[in-house]
Amino acid sequence: MTPSSRIALVLGANGGAGGETAAALVRRGWTVRALVRDLSKATRPDFEYIQGDVMDRAAVVAAAKGASIIVHAVNPPGYRGWKKLVLPMIDNSIAAARASGARILLPGTIYNYDPAAHALIDETTPQRAFTRKGKIRVEMEARLEAAAASGVRSLILRAGDYFGPRSTTNSWFASGMVTPGKPVKTILYPGDKGVGHAWAYLPDVGETFARLADREAELPAFARFHFGGVWDADGTAVVGAIARAAGLKRPNVFRLPWGLVPIVGLFNETFRELTEMRPFWREPVRLDNRRLVGFLGEEPRTPLDVAVRETMRGLAVPVAEVGVAPRLQQAA
């Protein structure tokens, strides 16, 4: 790959995974084009913004001209419209990659799997999704793998639940555990006691994508890696980090009232989709990152307390001075 070809088209540059990946690519000398519907949100002077909609195939194909990679990090907000929007969007990226010769980079999720069947997931684990969102995710990856057979290269980096300074309302961290713009008074945790959960700090995910992009030529046509991220072995590590960052000595920690979610879901599509996520908080699902570490030599990893503090700052959640070490006392 020559320096002149280091152009990345980023779909979802105003989001979490897309924004952090774009920032990491710029740090590593890439030129980033960001396709956005609203140019009033073009806030980064180091990005080249192009107005357009990911649902418009012609716009995506035109934006990808001359690009070496296409970061497909766009999702419908609040889990709404997945059935109608997600697959057409990935098809448009495949068409753009076919026309430009670029490789598609896709942030993957754990929703492709049955959490009761596999506690540790590697790249060869069979994908047997049981949720609507998971089945769509499986189909997305199947379309990428099929396209690779006809010359459209792709890379999937699978990670746990995202959190970071650019977290969106699609994230559990920003939509439940803390409230953007408000002090932490209580912490609402979705998981069962003692059940492990996988988290992924977005700047680390973005940096990993950028390092993989730098070595794109070494990858097979269809590549898949798993990102280990933060493994919270019993559901207390992230809660404790939030409490320390907020300076809470005795935080009130409440479990999400899952029994009420289906009721609200009768009137709200976001909550209807969230209902299906319950098993991922009742069973431990950990990602095996040995293939990634073997290829890169290491996985970028920010210390948990630093990551949580930076996430809260990015969400305008007040943080305490460094050095506060509260004692955790969970509510029943």
Residue, then its C-alpha position, 0 to 999 in steps of 0.5 A: m500500500t503506497p502513501s498516496s492510497r492511504i485514504a479511508l472512507v468512514l461511515g459512522a464517523n460521528g458515532g463511537a466505533g467509527g469516530e474512534t477508528a477515524a481518529a486513530l487512522v488520522r494519528r497513523g497518517w491516513t486521510v479520513r473521509a467521513l460520509v455524513r447526512d448533516l454537514s452541521k455535524a462536521t466538527r473535526p478539522d482533520f476529517e474530509y466531510i462529504q454529505g450523503d446517506v449510507m442508504d444511497r448506494a450511489a453516494v457511498v460508491a462515489a465517496a469510496k472512490g480512491a479509498s483503500i478501506i471503508v469503515h462500516a461503523v454505522n447503525p440505526p440509533g436506538y436499535r430502531g429500524w434494524k430489519k429495514l436498514v442494516l442489510p441494505m447499508i452493508d450491501n451498499s458498502i460491498a458495492a462501494a468496495r467492489a467499485s473502489g477495490a477497498r477493504i471493508l472494516l466492520p465492528g462485530t458484536i457478540y450477538n451472533y452467538d448463543p450465550a448459553a452455548h459458549a462461554l469462550i468464543d473464538e473466530t471458529t465458534p459456530q454462529r447460532a444467533f437466537t435474537r433478531k438483531g443477532k440473526i441480522r448480524v450473522e447475515m451481514e458477516a455471511r454477505l461479507e464472506a460471500a463477497a470475499a470469494s469474488g474479490v471484495r476484501s473485508l475485516i471483522l473485529r468483534a468486541g464486547d459492549y462498547f464504552g468510551p468518550r464517544s459512547t452513543t445511546n446505543s451503548w449500555f454504559a451511556s444509556g443506563m449505568v450513567t446518565p450523560g450530563k448528570p452526576v452519578k447518584t445511582i448505578l443501574y447494572p443490567g447483569d446478574k450477580g457474579v456473571g462475567h461480562a465483556w466490555a470494549y473501550l472504544p479508543d482501544v478498539g479504534e487503535t486496533f482497527a488502525r493497526l490492522a489497517d496498516r497491515e491490510a496487505e498481510l490479511p486474507a481476503f476475509a479476515r476475522f479477529h476477536f478483541g478481548g477488551v475488559w473482562d469484568a469477571d463478576g460484574t463489579a469491576v466496571v461498577g467499581a470504576i464508575a464509583r471511584a471516578a464519581g467519588l462515591k464511597r457508598p454507591n447505590v447499585f441497582r439491578l435493571p428491572w428486566g421484568l418491566v422491559p417487555i412491558v415498555g417494549l410494547f410501546n417502544e421499539t428500542f426497549r423491544e430490542l433490548t428485551e432480547m439482550r437479557p441472556f447476554w447479561r445472565e451468561p458469561v460470554r468472553l472473547d478469545n483474542r489469541r489470534l489478534v495478539g498473535f498477529l499484532g503482538e499485543e492488544p491495545r489496552t487502557p487501564l480500566d479506571v482511566a478508561v472509565r474516567e475518560t468515558m465519563r468526561g466525554l459524556a459530561v458526567p462529573v468526575a472526582e479528583v484522582g485518588v478517591a478510593p470508595r468502598l463499594q456497597q451494593a444495594a439488593 
